[in-house]
Amino acid sequence: MKDYGLVSIITPSYNCAEFIKETIESIISQSYTNWELLITDDCSTDNSCDVIGNYVRKDPRIKLIRLQSNSGAGVARNTSIEEAKGRFIAFCDSDDRWFPDKLEKQLAFMEAKNCKMSHTSYLTCDEADKITGIVVCRKRETLESMCKDDKMGFLTVMYDTNGIGKVYMPKLRKRQDWALKLKVLEKCGHACGMKEPLAYYRKRVGSISNNKRSLVKYNIAVYQEVLGWSKWKSNLYFYFRFMPTHITKLIFLRYLNK
């Protein structure tokens, strides 16, 4: 198998003892073996660190970092990115999973397309691992298209630091993942989408991503703090460009997954 270089996998952890074992196992099962898994725990109050520690002792590619105070997923991810040694940066949250050939296929895809950033389609599942649907990605995303709506599943995103360097998340409590994608696109121009699903996204009851109304102010904050737009432009763009595009996407996904 071709060695494309070290892949640094970024995983934030907070009270995910119930699911993180499956996440880690999906990384260990990768057919592409040149990777490191950097897990930063955000002061979990369950036994997440004990579960992770069992894997750290068995596999030197897995590293556990503990934050001193609860700071949010963005800070946890940035801490892992700072420690990353890989050419490629990939993301997998502590309740999601990858297909065994995810890295192998996606790296080959990036080389074939000569792109600095890529993502793939993915399956959705519930807390009991029952498959509930599929999210099919588009072949190409740009900064302009991603401003209209976040169309890239973060658990499938990977970028090449060669030529653009490491990219970090802004200091926002929510929507930092979308912001990071926009920042990478500012540097590399476009992202290539691989139609084949290569990951499982777990939809959990009560998760931040399921509470859409609470995210509105953070979406607008991304436009202002990351892209430097004015307050008026940010609000107008969100309500008249982002929301119509987002609603259209949701309708399409509902139709697709009937």
C-alpha positions in Angstrom: 0.0 0.0 0.0 1.3 3.5 -0.9 2.4 5.7 2.1 0.9 9.2 1.6 2.4 10.4 4.8 1.2 10.6 8.4 -2.4 11.5 9.1 -3.2 13.2 12.3 -6.8 12.4 13.5 -8.4 15.0 15.7 -10.9 13.9 18.3 -12.5 15.9 21.1 -13.9 14.0 24.0 -16.5 15.0 26.6 -18.6 12.4 28.5 -18.6 9.9 25.6 -17.5 6.8 27.4 -20.6 5.0 25.9 -19.5 5.5 22.3 -15.8 6.4 22.2 -14.7 2.7 22.2 -16.4 2.2 18.8 -14.8 5.4 17.5 -11.3 4.3 18.5 -11.9 0.8 17.2 -12.9 2.2 13.8 -9.6 4.1 13.7 -7.5 1.1 14.7 -9.2 -1.0 12.0 -8.1 1.4 9.2 -6.4 -0.4 6.3 -4.1 2.7 6.1 -1.9 2.4 9.2 0.3 5.6 9.1 -1.8 7.7 11.4 -1.9 9.2 14.9 -5.0 9.7 17.0 -5.0 12.8 19.2 -7.8 12.8 21.7 -8.2 15.8 23.9 -10.6 15.3 26.8 -12.6 18.4 27.8 -12.9 17.5 31.6 -15.2 14.6 31.2 -17.1 13.6 34.4 -17.7 10.0 33.3 -15.1 7.3 32.7 -14.1 8.4 29.2 -10.5 8.9 30.2 -10.3 5.4 31.6 -11.7 3.9 28.4 -9.3 6.0 26.3 -6.3 5.2 28.6 -6.8 1.4 27.9 -6.1 2.1 24.2 -3.3 4.5 24.9 -1.4 1.8 26.8 -1.9 -0.7 23.9 -1.2 1.5 20.9 1.6 4.2 20.8 -0.2 5.9 17.9 -3.0 7.0 20.3 -2.4 10.0 22.6 -4.6 11.4 25.3 -4.5 15.1 26.3 -6.5 16.5 29.2 -7.7 20.1 29.4 -7.5 21.7 32.8 -10.9 23.3 32.5 -14.0 22.7 30.4 -13.4 24.9 27.3 -15.6 23.4 24.5 -15.0 21.3 21.5 -13.2 24.0 19.5 -10.4 24.4 22.1 -10.1 20.6 22.5 -9.7 20.3 18.7 -7.2 23.1 18.5 -5.2 21.5 21.3 -5.0 18.3 19.3 -4.1 20.2 16.1 -1.3 22.0 17.9 0.2 18.6 18.9 -0.4 17.1 15.5 2.7 15.9 13.5 1.0 14.7 10.4 1.0 16.1 6.9 -2.8 15.5 6.7 -5.3 16.6 9.3 -8.6 14.6 9.6 -11.5 14.8 12.1 -13.6 12.2 13.8 -15.7 13.1 16.9 -16.0 10.7 19.8 -19.4 9.3 18.9 -18.8 8.8 15.2 -17.1 6.0 13.2 -15.2 5.5 10.0 -15.3 2.7 7.4 -12.2 0.5 7.6 -10.9 1.8 4.2 -11.8 5.5 4.8 -8.2 6.9 5.0 -6.9 4.6 2.2 -9.6 5.6 -0.3 -9.7 9.3 0.6 -5.9 9.8 0.4 -5.9 8.1 -3.0 -8.8 10.3 -4.1 -7.0 13.5 -3.0 -3.9 12.5 -4.9 -5.9 11.7 -8.0 -7.8 15.0 -7.8 -4.7 17.0 -6.7 -6.7 18.7 -4.0 -5.7 20.1 -0.6 -9.1 19.5 1.0 -11.6 16.6 0.6 -14.7 15.2 2.2 -17.0 12.2 1.5 -20.6 11.1 1.8 -21.6 9.5 5.0 -24.4 7.4 6.7 -26.4 8.5 9.7 -27.3 6.3 12.6 -29.1 6.5 15.9 -27.7 5.8 19.4 -28.4 2.1 18.9 -26.3 2.0 15.7 -29.4 1.7 13.5 -28.8 3.2 10.0 -31.2 6.1 9.5 -30.1 7.6 6.2 -27.4 8.9 4.0 -25.9 12.3 3.3 -24.5 12.5 -0.3 -21.8 15.1 -0.8 -21.3 17.3 -3.9 -18.3 16.9 -6.1 -16.9 20.4 -5.4 -17.3 23.0 -2.7 -15.9 26.6 -2.7 -15.8 29.4 -0.1 -18.8 30.9 -1.9 -20.9 27.7 -1.8 -20.0 26.9 1.8 -21.0 30.4 2.9 -24.5 29.6 1.7 -24.7 26.4 3.8 -22.3 23.9 5.5 -22.4 21.0 3.0 -19.4 19.1 4.3 -19.7 16.5 7.1 -16.9 17.3 9.5 -16.3 13.6 10.3 -15.2 13.1 6.7 -13.1 16.3 6.2 -9.4 16.0 5.6 -6.9 18.7 4.6 -3.3 18.7 3.5 -1.1 21.0 5.5 1.5 21.1 2.7 1.4 24.6 1.2 -1.3 25.9 3.5 0.0 25.0 7.0 -2.1 24.1 10.0 -5.5 25.7 10.2 -7.1 26.3 13.6 -10.7 26.9 14.8 -11.8 30.4 16.0 -12.7 31.0 19.6 -16.4 30.4 19.2 -18.3 28.1 21.5 -20.3 26.6 18.6 -20.0 26.3 14.8 -16.2 26.3 14.9 -16.2 23.3 12.6 -17.9 25.2 9.8 -15.6 28.2 10.5 -12.5 26.0 10.1 -13.7 24.7 6.7 -14.2 28.3 5.5 -10.7 29.2 6.7 -9.2 26.2 4.8 -11.2 27.1 1.7 -9.8 30.7 1.9 -6.4 29.2 1.5 -6.9 26.4 -1.0 -9.8 27.6 -3.1 -12.0 24.4 -3.3 -12.7 21.0 -1.7 -13.3 17.8 -3.6 -16.2 15.6 -2.6 -16.0 11.8 -2.8 -19.5 10.3 -3.4 -18.8 7.0 -1.7 -20.0 7.0 2.0 -17.0 6.3 4.3 -18.2 7.2 7.8 -21.1 6.9 10.2 -22.5 10.0 11.9 -24.4 9.3 15.1 -27.4 11.5 15.8 -27.9 11.8 19.5 -30.9 13.1 21.4 -30.2 16.6 22.9 -26.9 17.2 21.1 -25.8 20.7 20.2 -26.1 20.0 16.4 -29.7 18.9 16.9 -30.7 22.2 18.6 -30.7 24.3 15.4 -32.3 27.5 16.9 -29.5 27.9 19.4 -27.0 28.0 16.6 -28.4 31.0 14.7 -26.3 33.6 16.5 -23.2 31.5 16.1 -23.8 31.1 12.4 -24.0 34.9 12.1 -20.9 35.3 14.3 -18.9 33.1 11.8 -19.6 35.7 9.1 -18.5 38.6 11.3 -15.5 37.1 13.2 -14.1 34.7 10.6 -14.9 36.4 7.3 -14.9 40.0 8.6 -18.3 40.9 7.3 -20.4 43.7 8.8 -23.3 43.0 11.2 -25.8 44.0 8.6 -24.3 42.0 5.8 -24.0 38.9 8.1 -27.6 39.1 9.2 -29.0 39.7 5.7 -26.8 36.9 4.2 -27.8 34.4 6.8 -31.6 35.0 6.5 -31.8 35.5 2.8 -29.1 33.2 1.4 -28.0 30.7 4.1 -31.5 29.8 5.4 -33.2 29.2 2.0 -30.2 27.0 0.9 -30.2 25.1 4.1 -34.0 24.4 4.1 -33.7 23.2 0.5 -31.0 20.8 1.5 -33.1 19.5 4.4 -36.0 18.9 2.1 -33.8 17.1 -0.4 -32.3 14.9 2.3 -35.8 14.0 3.7 -36.9 13.0 0.2 -33.7 11.0 -0.4 -34.0 9.1 2.9 -37.7 8.2 2.6 
